[in-house]
Amino acid sequence: MSTVKNNQKGRKGSYKERFVQLAKLGILVFHASDLANLWQIQNPNTLHTTLKRYAREGLIIRIQRGLYSLLPVEKIDPKLLGLKVLHRYAYISTETVLVQAGIIFQSIPQITLISSVSQKFAMGKNQYTCRKLADKFLFNDAGIVSEQGMQIATVERAVADLLYFNPKYYFDAKNLINWKKVRTIQKQVGYPQT
């Protein structure tokens, strides 16, 4: 009987240690493969069983196959959620950044991402559009900043990205754009000058 109690205590301790690791890293949304690496679980069946048990006990929330969170979907930053669902290098740019900066006046319901794939998807109440960009431009970090674990384009990079996809795009508040910085970023990234 004491062996069973010791095993249960050991398991509870490992629960705590595992979630302490996530808390220290500030990770709220994660893929099963991330947890396998962090928790050093090599057997896929062990990982699957562990995640299934944690989800059943309410310790984590299953968002979709292979994607989990410590918070309900509606409490996760929609931009972070989109980047995690995409599960490849991507950054927030174009309309999403420019609407927030007041350069585009229209309401754009979807969050725009730039990555190596072109696709549209939804998660919860959020809509996402992902624009495909060639690797030679995508992995150039000129005008990309890291905020709260996300890669986000500066206003100037967002303008440069949008002009790359649509050179005749009309900006509502073009006087708010630093065109000199846009041209500098276009040159650094390798985009054609507009």
Secondary structure, DSSP 8 states (H G I E B T S, - for coil): -HHHHHHHHHHHHHHHHHHHHHHHHT-SEEEHHHHHHHHT---HHHHHHHHHHHHHTTSSEEEETTEEESS-GGGS-HHHHHHHHHTSSEEE-HHHHHHHTTS--S---EEEEEESS-EEEEETTEEEEEEE--HHHHT--TTEEEETTEEEE-HHHHHHHHHHH-TT---TTGGGS-HHHHHHHHHHHT----
